[in-house]
Amino acid sequence: MKLSEVKSLLNVETIYGKKDVEDSLIIKNACGADLMSDVLAFSQEKTMLLTGLTNPQVIRTAEMIGIQAIIFVRGKKPLSETVSLARKLEILLYSTEKPLFEACGLLYKYGIGPEEMNYI
Amino acid sequence: MGADYSLQKKEILNVAIERFDFQSGGEASSQLKNLLRKLGVGSDTVRKTAIVTYELEMNVIIHSFGGEITAQISEDELVIYANDKGPGIADLEKALTPGFSTAGSEIREMGFGAGMGLVNVRRYADNMDIRTAEGEGTNIKVTINLEKPLSD
Protein backbone atom coordinates (compact mmCIF):
# COMPACT_ATOMS: atom_id res chain seq x y z
CA MET A 1 0.00 0.00 0.00
CA LYS A 2 1.31 3.42 -0.92
CA LEU A 3 1.78 5.94 1.87
CA SER A 4 -0.78 8.17 0.13
CA GLU A 5 -3.34 5.33 0.48
CA VAL A 6 -2.47 4.89 4.15
CA LYS A 7 -3.15 8.60 4.57
CA SER A 8 -6.67 8.36 3.18
CA LEU A 9 -7.45 5.08 4.97
CA LEU A 10 -6.62 6.62 8.35
CA ASN A 11 -7.95 10.03 7.39
CA VAL A 12 -4.82 11.75 8.61
CA GLU A 13 -3.85 15.34 9.02
CA THR A 14 -0.45 16.01 7.49
CA ILE A 15 2.05 17.62 9.84
CA TYR A 16 5.11 17.23 7.66
CA GLY A 17 4.54 15.56 4.31
CA LYS A 18 6.23 15.21 0.95
CA LYS A 19 4.01 14.45 -1.99
CA ASP A 20 6.62 12.65 -4.10
CA VAL A 21 7.47 10.31 -1.20
CA GLU A 22 3.79 9.74 -0.35
CA ASP A 23 3.10 8.73 -3.95
CA SER A 24 6.07 6.41 -4.23
CA LEU A 25 6.77 4.93 -0.77
CA ILE A 26 5.26 1.47 -0.44
CA ILE A 27 4.35 0.50 3.13
CA LYS A 28 4.64 -3.27 3.50
CA ASN A 29 4.76 -3.51 7.25
CA ALA A 30 4.40 -1.25 10.21
CA CYS A 31 4.72 -1.25 13.94
CA GLY A 32 2.52 0.23 16.67
CA ALA A 33 4.01 0.96 20.11
CA ASP A 34 4.20 3.53 22.87
CA LEU A 35 7.43 2.23 24.35
CA MET A 36 10.50 3.06 22.33
CA SER A 37 12.55 0.04 23.36
CA ASP A 38 9.72 -2.14 22.09
CA VAL A 39 10.14 -0.47 18.71
CA LEU A 40 13.89 -1.03 18.83
CA ALA A 41 13.42 -4.70 19.65
CA PHE A 42 12.32 -5.18 16.07
CA SER A 43 15.42 -4.66 14.09
CA GLN A 44 14.20 -5.30 10.59
CA GLU A 45 14.14 -2.23 8.47
CA LYS A 46 10.60 -0.97 8.46
CA THR A 47 8.91 2.04 7.07
CA MET A 48 6.17 3.22 9.39
CA LEU A 49 5.49 3.65 13.10
CA LEU A 50 2.14 4.33 14.78
CA THR A 51 2.41 5.76 18.27
CA GLY A 52 0.77 7.93 20.89
CA LEU A 53 4.08 9.41 22.01
CA THR A 54 4.92 12.87 20.72
CA ASN A 55 8.32 13.80 22.17
CA PRO A 56 11.53 14.15 20.10
CA GLN A 57 12.77 10.76 21.26
CA VAL A 58 10.19 9.20 18.95
CA ILE A 59 12.03 10.78 16.02
CA ARG A 60 15.40 9.65 17.38
CA THR A 61 14.09 6.11 17.72
CA ALA A 62 12.77 6.24 14.16
CA GLU A 63 16.11 7.53 12.95
CA MET A 64 18.02 4.63 14.51
CA ILE A 65 16.11 1.99 12.59
CA GLY A 66 15.27 3.82 9.40
CA ILE A 67 11.55 4.53 9.88
CA GLN A 68 10.41 6.99 7.21
CA ALA A 69 6.90 7.90 8.38
CA ILE A 70 5.23 8.28 11.77
CA ILE A 71 1.50 8.43 12.45
CA PHE A 72 0.44 9.89 15.79
CA VAL A 73 -2.78 8.28 17.00
CA ARG A 74 -5.71 9.45 19.16
CA GLY A 75 -5.52 12.91 17.56
CA LYS A 76 -2.21 13.70 19.20
CA LYS A 77 -0.02 16.45 17.81
CA PRO A 78 3.75 16.37 18.21
CA LEU A 79 5.70 19.00 20.12
CA SER A 80 7.35 21.69 17.99
CA GLU A 81 10.86 20.38 18.73
CA THR A 82 9.66 16.96 17.54
CA VAL A 83 8.56 18.47 14.24
CA SER A 84 11.81 20.36 13.70
CA LEU A 85 13.90 17.25 14.33
CA ALA A 86 11.68 15.29 11.92
CA ARG A 87 12.15 17.94 9.22
CA LYS A 88 15.89 17.85 9.71
CA LEU A 89 15.94 14.06 9.34
CA GLU A 90 13.21 14.03 6.66
CA ILE A 91 10.89 11.75 8.59
CA LEU A 92 7.27 12.35 7.57
CA LEU A 93 4.64 13.07 10.25
CA TYR A 94 0.87 12.59 10.30
CA SER A 95 -1.88 12.58 12.88
CA THR A 96 -5.05 10.49 12.95
CA GLU A 97 -8.02 10.72 15.30
CA LYS A 98 -8.21 6.92 15.42
CA PRO A 99 -6.85 5.08 18.46
CA LEU A 100 -3.79 2.86 18.07
CA PHE A 101 -5.73 -0.42 18.01
CA GLU A 102 -8.16 0.74 15.34
CA ALA A 103 -5.50 2.37 13.18
CA CYS A 104 -3.34 -0.78 13.26
CA GLY A 105 -6.39 -2.98 12.71
CA LEU A 106 -7.42 -1.08 9.60
CA LEU A 107 -3.95 -1.25 8.11
CA TYR A 108 -3.73 -4.96 8.88
CA LYS A 109 -7.12 -5.58 7.28
CA TYR A 110 -5.98 -3.87 4.11
CA GLY A 111 -2.83 -5.89 3.78
CA ILE A 112 -0.07 -4.30 5.80
CA GLY A 113 1.79 -7.01 7.65
CA PRO A 114 3.20 -7.19 11.15
CA GLU A 115 6.86 -6.90 11.98
CA GLU A 116 8.63 -10.15 12.35
CA MET A 117 10.99 -10.53 15.24
CA ASN A 118 14.14 -11.08 13.34
CA TYR A 119 17.56 -11.13 14.86
CA ILE A 120 20.11 -9.58 12.57
CA MET B 1 46.00 2.83 0.39
CA GLY B 2 44.37 1.42 3.46
CA ALA B 3 45.52 2.39 6.90
CA ASP B 4 46.33 -0.62 9.01
CA TYR B 5 43.98 -0.68 11.99
CA SER B 6 44.32 -4.39 12.53
CA LEU B 7 46.29 -4.07 15.74
CA GLN B 8 45.22 -0.62 16.68
CA LYS B 9 41.80 0.67 17.50
CA LYS B 10 40.96 4.14 16.40
CA GLU B 11 38.65 6.27 18.51
CA ILE B 12 35.90 7.68 16.35
CA LEU B 13 33.46 8.97 18.97
CA ASN B 14 33.63 10.37 22.49
CA VAL B 15 30.58 12.19 23.77
CA ALA B 16 29.84 13.31 27.33
CA ILE B 17 26.31 12.43 28.44
CA GLU B 18 24.49 14.43 31.12
CA ARG B 19 21.96 13.00 33.51
CA PHE B 20 18.34 13.63 32.44
CA ASP B 21 19.42 15.48 29.29
CA PHE B 22 16.55 14.12 27.20
CA GLN B 23 16.89 17.01 24.78
CA SER B 24 20.22 15.75 23.48
CA GLY B 25 19.39 12.08 23.94
CA GLY B 26 20.25 10.20 20.76
CA GLU B 27 22.77 12.70 19.41
CA ALA B 28 25.78 10.52 20.15
CA SER B 29 24.10 7.52 18.50
CA SER B 30 23.09 9.64 15.53
CA GLN B 31 26.68 10.85 15.10
CA LEU B 32 28.03 7.32 15.25
CA LYS B 33 25.42 6.06 12.80
CA ASN B 34 26.31 8.73 10.23
CA LEU B 35 30.02 8.16 10.73
CA LEU B 36 29.70 4.43 10.09
CA ARG B 37 27.67 5.07 6.98
CA LYS B 38 30.40 7.33 5.67
CA LEU B 39 32.96 4.63 6.42
CA GLY B 40 30.97 2.28 4.22
CA VAL B 41 29.79 -0.12 6.95
CA GLY B 42 26.85 -2.30 5.80
CA SER B 43 23.31 -1.16 6.63
CA ASP B 44 22.44 -4.11 8.94
CA THR B 45 25.54 -3.46 11.01
CA VAL B 46 24.85 0.26 11.08
CA ARG B 47 21.27 -0.35 12.30
CA LYS B 48 22.42 -2.87 14.90
CA THR B 49 25.03 -0.39 16.16
CA ALA B 50 22.52 2.45 16.21
CA ILE B 51 20.08 0.42 18.35
CA VAL B 52 22.78 -0.66 20.79
CA THR B 53 24.29 2.82 21.14
CA TYR B 54 20.93 4.52 21.51
CA GLU B 55 19.86 2.14 24.29
CA LEU B 56 23.18 2.67 26.08
CA GLU B 57 22.99 6.43 25.64
CA MET B 58 19.43 6.61 27.00
CA ASN B 59 20.42 4.35 29.90
CA VAL B 60 23.15 6.81 30.90
CA ILE B 61 20.68 9.71 30.64
CA ILE B 62 17.90 7.94 32.55
CA HIS B 63 19.70 5.88 35.16
CA SER B 64 23.12 7.38 35.84
CA PHE B 65 24.68 10.51 37.30
CA GLY B 66 26.22 11.16 33.89
CA GLY B 67 28.95 9.55 31.85
CA GLU B 68 30.25 9.15 28.34
CA ILE B 69 29.85 7.11 25.21
CA THR B 70 32.99 6.18 23.32
CA ALA B 71 33.42 4.18 20.14
CA GLN B 72 36.55 2.66 18.70
CA ILE B 73 36.92 0.94 15.38
CA SER B 74 39.47 -1.48 14.07
CA GLU B 75 39.66 -3.47 10.87
CA ASP B 76 37.17 -6.10 11.93
CA GLU B 77 35.23 -4.80 14.90
CA LEU B 78 33.57 -1.86 16.50
CA VAL B 79 33.73 -1.41 20.26
CA ILE B 80 31.30 0.85 22.10
CA TYR B 81 31.87 1.87 25.70
CA ALA B 82 29.23 3.35 27.98
CA ASN B 83 30.92 4.46 31.19
CA ASP B 84 29.06 6.30 33.90
CA LYS B 85 29.69 7.77 37.34
CA GLY B 86 27.18 5.64 39.18
CA PRO B 87 25.03 4.75 41.06
CA GLY B 88 25.67 1.25 39.68
CA ILE B 89 23.23 -1.57 38.98
CA ALA B 90 22.11 -3.27 42.19
CA ASP B 91 20.85 -6.48 40.61
CA LEU B 92 22.35 -7.12 37.21
CA GLU B 93 20.43 -10.33 36.61
CA LYS B 94 17.16 -8.49 37.06
CA ALA B 95 18.34 -5.62 34.87
CA LEU B 96 18.86 -8.15 32.09
CA THR B 97 15.36 -9.61 32.44
CA PRO B 98 13.00 -8.52 29.64
CA GLY B 99 10.40 -6.15 31.06
CA PHE B 100 12.20 -5.35 34.29
CA SER B 101 12.83 -1.66 34.82
CA THR B 102 13.53 0.64 37.74
CA ALA B 103 12.37 3.68 35.74
CA GLY B 104 9.65 5.75 37.35
CA SER B 105 6.33 6.77 35.85
CA GLU B 106 7.68 10.06 34.42
CA ILE B 107 10.28 8.17 32.42
CA ARG B 108 7.68 5.68 31.24
CA GLU B 109 5.43 8.47 30.07
CA MET B 110 8.26 9.57 27.81
CA GLY B 111 8.29 6.12 26.21
CA PHE B 112 11.21 4.65 28.09
CA GLY B 113 11.49 2.18 30.93
CA ALA B 114 10.07 -0.72 28.91
CA GLY B 115 12.61 -2.96 30.57
CA MET B 116 14.10 -3.78 27.18
CA GLY B 117 17.18 -1.55 27.14
CA LEU B 118 19.96 -3.91 28.17
CA VAL B 119 17.97 -6.79 26.70
CA ASN B 120 18.12 -5.11 23.29
CA VAL B 121 21.80 -4.34 23.73
CA ARG B 122 22.57 -7.97 24.51
CA ARG B 123 20.42 -9.13 21.62
CA TYR B 124 22.25 -7.10 19.00
CA ALA B 125 25.76 -7.06 20.41
CA ASP B 126 28.21 -9.73 19.36
CA ASN B 127 29.68 -9.44 22.82
CA MET B 128 28.65 -7.52 25.92
CA ASP B 129 30.64 -7.07 29.10
CA ILE B 130 29.17 -5.26 32.12
CA ARG B 131 31.13 -4.20 35.19
CA THR B 132 29.02 -2.66 37.87
CA ALA B 133 28.47 -2.56 41.62
CA GLU B 134 26.01 -0.71 43.76
CA GLY B 135 27.41 2.67 44.72
CA GLU B 136 29.97 2.59 41.92
CA GLY B 137 29.98 3.43 38.24
CA THR B 138 28.84 1.11 35.50
CA ASN B 139 31.15 0.23 32.62
CA ILE B 140 29.65 -1.50 29.63
CA LYS B 141 31.70 -2.68 26.69
CA VAL B 142 29.92 -3.86 23.59
CA THR B 143 31.60 -5.40 20.59
CA ILE B 144 30.06 -5.53 17.16
CA ASN B 145 31.77 -7.54 14.45
CA LEU B 146 32.15 -5.84 11.11
CA GLU B 147 30.88 -8.15 8.39
CA LYS B 148 33.77 -7.34 6.11
CA PRO B 149 36.98 -5.58 6.97
CA LEU B 150 37.03 -1.87 6.28
CA SER B 151 39.33 -1.21 3.38
CA ASP B 152 40.18 2.31 4.43
Chai-1 contact restraints between the chains, C-beta under 6 A:
chainA,res_idxA,chainB,res_idxB,connection_type,confidence,min_distance_angstrom,max_distance_angstrom,comment,restraint_id
A,L35,B,G111,contact,1.0,0.0,6.0,A-B,restraint_1
A,L35,B,A114,contact,1.0,0.0,6.0,A-B,restraint_2
A,M36,B,G111,contact,1.0,0.0,6.0,A-B,restraint_3
A,S37,B,A114,contact,1.0,0.0,6.0,A-B,restraint_4
A,S37,B,M116,contact,1.0,0.0,6.0,A-B,restraint_5
A,S37,B,G117,contact,1.0,0.0,6.0,A-B,restraint_6
A,S37,B,N120,contact,1.0,0.0,6.0,A-B,restraint_7
A,D38,B,A114,contact,1.0,0.0,6.0,A-B,restraint_8
A,L40,B,I51,contact,1.0,0.0,6.0,A-B,restraint_9
A,L40,B,N120,contact,1.0,0.0,6.0,A-B,restraint_10
A,A41,B,M116,contact,1.0,0.0,6.0,A-B,restraint_11
A,A41,B,N120,contact,1.0,0.0,6.0,A-B,restraint_12
A,L53,B,G111,contact,1.0,0.0,6.0,A-B,restraint_13
A,N55,B,M110,contact,1.0,0.0,6.0,A-B,restraint_14
A,Q57,B,G111,contact,1.0,0.0,6.0,A-B,restraint_15
A,R60,B,G26,contact,1.0,0.0,6.0,A-B,restraint_16
A,M64,B,A50,contact,1.0,0.0,6.0,A-B,restraint_17
A,M64,B,I51,contact,1.0,0.0,6.0,A-B,restraint_18
A,M64,B,Y54,contact,1.0,0.0,6.0,A-B,restraint_19
A,I65,B,R47,contact,1.0,0.0,6.0,A-B,restraint_20
A,I120,B,D44,contact,1.0,0.0,6.0,A-B,restraint_21
A,I120,B,K48,contact,1.0,0.0,6.0,A-B,restraint_22
